[in-house]
Amino acid sequence: MIDTKTPADTPATAVAARDLEVVPVRNYARWLAAAASVTALVGLAGSLARNRNLRWDIIGDYLFADLIFTGLATTLWLTAAAMALGLGLGTLIAVMRLSSSPVLYGLATFFVWIFRGTPLLVQIIFWGYAAALYKYVMIGIPFTDVTFFRAETNSLLTPAIAALLALGLNEAAYASEIVRAGIQSVDTGQTEAAHSLGMRPALTMRRIVLPQAMRVIIPPMGNETINMLKMTALVSVIAAHDLMSNIQDVYAQNYQVIPMLAVASIWYLGLVTLLSIPQSWLERRYGRGTARAGHASPLRRMLGGAAGLLTKNPTGTKAAR
């Protein structure tokens, strides 16, 4: 005969907790807000799809045109080169601003003050029309007639080079502050321990400080890369033949401004989406061991939540206890 009574040594609270049925909280306001948002988004998409003024035929004709790909090549080249210049020079300026030398600190602070304090559009125009200030670029001994190099400014500062200098130097000012914040986030005991082991300052910075600072540097630097991709559109004012410059040349001839801007927006959105993938990977790579390492994207959380619901209750019936 099987005894169905509760054993004497089993606490009553444990039995009660085992018999409880867990019911999730129903957040109806959240579902209503989500439904309203999706409805508004679908309505906007439907309105754009039916709008004849958008001219989807023109968008289809120019979306994969040769001049678009030519502009994309220039845009991507400017983005990569300007970020490389900005990150390299910005790291050097950040180290100079952290230096105990008043000369290095003053020079770095002056650089940041100039390039961060003036608009990027002004800097692009300045470099594009630098020949109006200096007709020739000369390298020699100051206050003497000795010259080692001499060339016309217009032949050296082509629109592409002028755009690269403007974007790269402007980015260096902002990147230096990001790198400086990342370096200062590393505990000073790490540097002291490295010096006690006989490591030189340059080696300590490269092998100890910067790898730990990357977890602070990567997220804002990823945003700077995405922002740089979009800021290349400003170089159209000096006809640098980027994506936006070619788009402007087209709608200046066919007067289809909105469709051509839609073409540019589609490509910029696609490129930004592609750049977000390595940014997320780098954040997870350098964020290992922190609370941010387990962060998942909104799309992954949505898919994971839907998969969890199907796994827990695939038939729609109450799961057996």
C-alpha positions in Angstrom: 0.0 0.0 0.0 1.4 3.4 -1.1 1.2 6.2 1.4 -0.1 9.3 -0.3 0.2 11.6 2.7 2.9 14.3 2.9 6.0 13.1 4.7 6.4 14.7 8.1 9.9 16.1 7.2 8.6 17.9 4.1 7.9 21.6 4.9 4.4 22.7 4.1 5.7 25.8 2.3 7.7 23.6 -0.1 4.6 21.6 -1.0 2.6 24.7 -1.5 5.2 26.3 -3.7 5.3 23.1 -5.8 1.6 23.2 -6.4 1.5 26.8 -7.4 0.9 27.7 -11.0 3.0 30.5 -12.4 1.0 33.0 -14.4 2.9 35.7 -16.3 1.8 39.3 -16.0 -0.2 40.5 -18.9 1.1 43.9 -20.0 -1.7 45.0 -22.3 -0.5 48.6 -22.6 2.7 47.3 -24.1 0.9 45.2 -26.7 -1.4 48.1 -27.5 1.5 50.5 -28.1 3.3 47.9 -30.2 0.1 47.4 -32.3 -0.3 51.1 -32.8 3.3 51.5 -33.8 3.1 48.7 -36.4 -0.1 50.0 -37.7 1.3 53.5 -38.2 4.4 52.0 -39.9 2.4 49.9 -42.3 0.2 52.9 -43.1 3.2 55.1 -43.8 4.8 52.4 -46.0 1.5 51.9 -47.9 1.2 55.6 -48.4 4.7 55.9 -49.9 4.2 52.8 -52.1 1.0 54.4 -53.6 2.4 57.9 -53.9 2.9 58.6 -57.7 5.1 61.6 -57.0 7.8 59.3 -55.6 8.3 57.9 -59.1 9.3 54.3 -58.3 10.2 53.8 -62.0 13.0 56.5 -61.8 14.2 55.0 -58.5 14.5 51.6 -60.2 16.3 53.0 -63.2 19.0 54.8 -61.2 19.3 52.5 -58.1 21.9 50.3 -59.8 23.2 52.8 -62.4 26.9 53.0 -63.2 27.3 56.6 -61.8 25.8 55.4 -58.5 28.4 52.7 -58.1 31.1 55.2 -59.1 29.9 57.5 -56.3 29.7 54.6 -53.9 33.4 53.7 -54.6 34.4 57.3 -53.7 32.2 57.4 -50.7 33.6 54.1 -49.3 37.2 55.2 -50.1 36.7 58.5 -48.3 35.1 56.9 -45.3 37.9 54.3 -44.8 40.7 56.7 -45.5 39.3 59.5 -43.3 38.7 57.1 -40.4 42.2 55.6 -40.7 43.7 59.1 -40.7 41.4 60.3 -37.9 42.0 57.3 -35.7 45.7 57.2 -36.1 46.2 61.0 -35.7 43.6 61.0 -32.9 45.4 58.4 -30.9 48.6 60.4 -31.2 46.8 63.6 -30.1 45.2 61.8 -27.2 48.6 60.6 -26.0 49.9 64.1 -26.4 47.1 65.5 -24.3 47.9 63.0 -21.6 51.6 63.9 -21.7 53.2 65.8 -18.9 55.0 68.1 -21.4 53.2 71.5 -21.6 54.3 71.9 -25.2 52.8 68.6 -26.4 49.7 69.2 -24.3 49.3 72.8 -25.7 49.7 71.7 -29.3 47.2 68.9 -29.0 44.7 71.1 -27.2 45.0 73.8 -29.8 44.4 71.2 -32.6 41.3 69.9 -30.9 40.1 73.5 -30.3 40.4 74.4 -33.9 39.0 71.4 -35.7 36.2 70.7 -33.1 35.2 74.3 -32.8 34.6 75.0 -36.5 31.8 73.4 -38.6 32.8 70.5 -40.9 31.2 72.2 -43.9 33.4 75.3 -43.4 36.5 73.0 -43.2 35.6 71.2 -46.4 35.1 74.5 -48.3 38.4 75.9 -46.8 40.4 72.9 -48.0 38.6 72.9 -51.4 39.5 76.5 -52.0 42.9 76.6 -50.2 44.5 77.9 -53.4 42.8 81.2 -52.8 44.9 81.6 -49.7 48.2 80.0 -50.9 48.8 79.6 -54.6 51.8 77.4 -54.0 52.7 74.8 -51.5 56.3 75.2 -50.5 58.6 73.3 -48.0 61.8 74.9 -47.0 63.6 76.9 -44.3 61.4 79.6 -42.7 62.4 83.2 -43.3 64.8 82.3 -46.0 64.7 81.7 -49.8 65.8 78.1 -49.4 63.0 75.8 -50.8 63.1 72.0 -51.0 59.6 71.5 -52.5 57.3 73.7 -54.5 54.1 72.9 -56.3 50.8 74.5 -57.2 48.1 74.1 -54.6 45.4 73.2 -57.1 47.5 70.4 -58.5 48.0 68.9 -55.0 44.7 69.6 -53.4 42.3 67.9 -55.7 38.7 67.7 -54.6 39.2 64.2 -53.3 42.4 65.0 -51.4 40.8 68.2 -50.0 37.8 66.1 -48.8 40.1 63.6 -47.2 42.0 66.2 -45.3 38.8 67.9 -44.1 37.1 64.7 -43.0 40.3 63.1 -41.5 41.5 66.1 -39.5 38.0 66.8 -38.2 37.6 63.2 -37.2 41.0 63.2 -35.5 39.8 65.9 -33.1 36.8 63.9 -32.0 38.6 60.5 -32.1 41.3 62.0 -29.8 38.7 62.7 -27.1 37.2 59.2 -27.4 40.7 57.6 -27.2 41.7 59.8 -24.3 38.5 58.8 -22.4 39.3 55.1 -23.1 42.8 55.5 -21.8 41.8 57.3 -18.7 39.2 54.5 -18.0 42.1 52.0 -17.4 43.2 51.9 -13.8 46.6 53.5 -13.3 47.8 50.5 -11.4 48.0 48.6 -14.7 50.5 51.1 -16.0 52.5 51.1 -12.8 52.6 47.3 -12.7 53.9 47.3 -16.3 56.6 49.8 -15.6 57.7 47.8 -12.5 58.2 44.9 -14.8 60.5 47.0 -17.0 58.2 47.7 -19.9 58.8 50.9 -21.8 56.0 53.6 -21.9 55.3 53.0 -25.6 55.1 49.2 -25.1 52.9 49.6 -22.0 50.5 51.8 -24.0 50.4 49.4 -26.9 50.2 46.1 -25.0 48.5 46.9 -21.7 46.5 50.2 -21.8 45.0 50.3 -25.3 43.7 46.7 -25.4 41.8 47.4 -22.1 40.6 50.8 -23.3 39.1 49.3 -26.5 35.9 48.2 -24.7 35.3 51.9 -24.0 36.6 53.2 -27.4 34.8 50.7 -29.7 31.1 51.8 -29.2 31.5 55.5 -29.8 34.1 54.9 -32.5 31.6 52.7 -34.3 29.2 55.5 -34.2 31.8 57.8 -35.6 32.4 55.5 -38.5 28.7 55.4 -39.4 28.6 59.2 -39.0 31.6 59.6 -41.2 29.9 57.6 -44.0 27.0 60.0 -43.9 29.2 63.1 -43.5 30.9 62.3 -46.8 27.7 63.7 -48.4 29.0 67.2 -47.5 31.9 67.0 -49.9 29.5 67.4 -52.7 29.9 71.2 -52.2 33.4 70.9 -53.7 32.4 68.3 -56.4 34.4 65.4 -55.0 32.3 62.9 -57.1 31.0 60.9 -54.2 27.5 59.4 -54.1 25.7 62.6 -53.2 27.6 64.6 -55.8 26.6 62.2 -58.6 23.0 62.3 -57.3 22.9 66.0 -57.4 24.3 66.0 -60.9 21.4 63.8 -62.0 18.6 65.7 -60.4 20.0 69.0 -61.7 19.4 67.6 -65.2 16.1 65.7 -64.8 14.6 67.8 -61.9 13.5 64.6 -60.1 14.8 65.6 -56.7 12.7 63.4 -54.5 13.3 60.1 -56.4 17.0 60.7 -56.6 17.2 61.5 -52.9 15.3 58.3 -52.3 18.0 56.4 -54.2 20.7 58.0 -52.1 18.8 57.2 -48.9 18.4 53.5 -49.8 22.1 53.2 -50.4 23.1 55.0 -47.3 20.7 52.9 -45.2 22.2 49.7 -46.7 25.8 50.8 -46.0 25.0 51.8 -42.5 23.3 48.5 -41.8 26.4 46.6 -43.1 28.7 48.7 -40.9 26.6 48.0 -37.9 27.4 44.2 -38.1 31.2 44.5 -37.5 30.5 47.2 -34.9 28.3 44.8 -32.9 30.9 42.0 -33.3 33.7 44.2 -32.0 31.6 45.4 -29.0 31.0 41.7 -28.0 34.7 40.9 -28.7 36.2 43.6 -26.5 33.3 43.5 -24.0 33.9 40.0 -22.8 33.9 39.7 -19.1 31.5 42.6 -18.6 27.8 43.0 -18.3 27.6 44.3 -21.8 29.0 41.0 -23.2 25.6 39.3 -23.0 23.8 42.1 -24.7 21.7 40.9 -27.7 20.3 43.0 -30.5 16.6 43.9 -30.5 16.0 41.6 -33.6 17.7 38.7 -31.8 15.6 39.3 -28.7 12.4 39.4 -30.7 13.3 36.2 -32.6 14.4 34.5 -29.3 11.2 35.5 -27.6 9.0 34.1 -30.4 11.0 30.9 -30.5 10.7 30.6 -26.7 7.0 30.8 -26.9 6.8 28.2 -29.6 9.1 25.9 -27.6 7.2 26.2 -24.3 3.8 25.8 -25.8 3.9 24.5 -29.4 0.2 23.3 -29.5 -1.4 26.2 -27.7 -2.5 24.0 -24.7 -1.5 24.3 -21.1 1.8 22.6 -20.4 1.6 19.7 -18.0 3.2 20.0 -14.6 
